[in-house]
Amino acid sequence: MLSFNNTEVSFSGKSNKDLNRSYWLFKMVSNPTFVSLGKSLTNFAIKMHLPIKGIIKATIFKQFCGGETIEECSKAINELGKYNVGTILDYSVEGKESENDFDACTNETVATIRKAKNDIHIPFCVFKVTGLGRFAILEKVSAKIALSAEEHLEYERIKNRINAICKAANEAGIPIFIDAEESWIQEAIDMVANQMMQLYNKEKAIVYNTFQLYRKDRLSYLKYSFELAEKSNYFLGAKLVRGAYMEKERKRAEENNYPSPIQDTKEDTDKDYDAAIEFCANNISKIAICAGTHNEDSSMKLAELMQRKNISSDNKHIYFSQLLGMSDHISFNLANANYNVAKYVPYGPVNEVLPYLIRRAQENTSVKGQTGRELSLIIKEKERRRQK
């Protein structure tokens, strides 16, 4: 019987030292004041070139990242693999704006595909389109604003980089996720994702688009995407997430006086997320999904749906995924019950992935009950080990 309460399984990959580090980290990020102050102090220390890299690397970086390079991630990949948990290498460097940076990110993503091809513990790779081209170009394309001749060439380069990655993934037989981003650039991402799926998903799902169900229109867009796939006879690859830009989305909608694309309540988001997994399960022969969620109810619902529909737990069209350092009680218990599970394992130079790490800390502070749940399970496991 699947349960997310078995802490012995949940933390089987953690030593007592790891468990203690996680305990103190989650204690700290449960305090919004500390997170806010920590962000300011960290940014200041980096700007002043103070020697804090070692502290960051030994604490929050170690909790949420696999390493600074692909090679450094090998230890985390192998550790997770021991427990039947796969790895999705995620090059988490953000905020770059030059053509050289975009080419470097393309090459790095292709390098993750090469690594995955030779490692059974890496079932997927991933990239963000904003890692391959300027945000402003994607914004213009999404808003259907005419590009200048120079911008048009720039946009073509973005599409060429995306195609180079998807082509490499197809040749290696490694599925690739295209991450979702802000709503005002998402249309440009959706267009190219659909083109890539039509090109490379004829025999199986290689390219996956990402659907953020905290948006009011994404359930209907998922169904529309399936219609497109059916019409052109390709597999739909769908990574299902709730979403990561809620505050930013609502703020922009308010400032620009348009209706917020974000669901009015968390319950509405939950309802659409669960409806999305049900829709995909109903069409699983032609849809391959990755349920990227830290929500226990949705994870359990998908597992129960699979049982009810006689879909085997190891069906390659269904994966569960959580972030490294979070929700191990979901990941490890699912893997222990023979479901397909993969952790997102971010990596990159410490200074470069700081924006990602700060977001993780803020997310744990703002997601109601998340940190409390993590802490209570860690305390329960510490107590279990003490009594052994």
Number of C-alpha atoms within 10 A of each C-alpha: 3 13 13 19 13 16 20 18 20 23 20 14 15 14 10 12 9 14 17 15 17 22 18 13 17 23 14 17 21 23 16 15 12 13 19 15 10 16 19 11 12 17 15 12 14 14 9 9 10 10 10 12 16 10 11 17 18 11 15 20 23 18 18 21 27 26 21 20 14 19 11 13 19 16 12 16 24 18 15 19 16 11 16 21 26 28 31 25 28 23 25 23 19 16 14 17 14 13 15 11 15 21 17 14 25 20 15 18 26 21 16 20 29 16 18 23 18 10 15 13 20 24 23 27 27 22 23 20 27 23 24 25 26 19 17 12 20 21 19 16 20 18 13 11 10 10 14 9 9 8 14 14 12 17 18 12 17 25 18 13 20 22 18 16 24 27 18 19 25 20 13 16 17 20 24 25 22 24 20 25 19 17 18 17 21 18 19 19 25 19 12 18 24 20 13 20 22 18 16 22 22 15 9 19 24 27 33 28 24 26 25 26 27 27 21 17 15 20 23 13 14 22 14 12 19 23 13 16 21 14 9 11 15 21 26 32 30 27 25 28 21 22 19 15 15 16 9 11 17 17 12 14 14 12 8 10 9 10 10 18 17 23 18 12 9 12 11 15 21 18 13 23 24 19 15 23 24 16 16 23 21 14 13 19 11 20 23 25 24 24 23 23 21 21 14 13 12 19 22 16 14 18 19 14 16 19 12 9 10 9 16 13 17 14 13 13 20 26 20 25 27 21 21 22 18 21 23 24 24 26 29 28 24 26 21 16 14 14 22 23 26 29 27 23 23 26 24 21 15 18 16 16 20 22 16 18 22 18 14 18 24 18 16 22 23 15 11 10 12 18 24 16 14 19 19 12 23 21 16 15 21 18 11 12 11 8 7 5
